[in-house]
């Protein structure tokens, strides 16, 4: 698996003790979802500045709140359920605020679309985690083959070349 570079920031002492206590890691893998969220928001704002029709508006809500949940979870290193509750709460709060703004309306369908976006990313992360746990569990339960018990002998090879460590390294002529 590819490793992203890690950038550490030197913070003032009173902030650093808070960061140390709550573990805030600012690395590319944690900031990338936030960058994707901001890019998505800017592009959607530029392309659909005049307002979007009914079906596409819900797709935008789903995508935005999926990215928002992922960004909160990755950047703040918090539990998945906390990320989901915060993102969904922000969606509900946004809908309530829209009810008080002129030229906007509060919509239950938008709130449901926000919830679907949050639920999709929670389900995806949970699925990836369960698959990883299952793979680790299966790997730890595998038994090593006892070649001696089966009357076999392992073939000794050099590390990278794959050539036999005994003899000239040429393939056998059997």
ABEGO torsion letter per residue (X at the ends): XBBBBBBBBBBBAAAAAAAAAAGBBBBAAAAAAAAAAAAAAAAAAAAAAAEBBAAAAAAAAAAAAAAAAAAAAAAAGBBAAAAAAAAAAAAAAAAAAAAABBGBBBBAAAAAAAAAAAAAAAAAAAAAAAAAAAAAAAAAABBBBBAAAAGBBBBBBBAAAGBBABEAGBBBBX
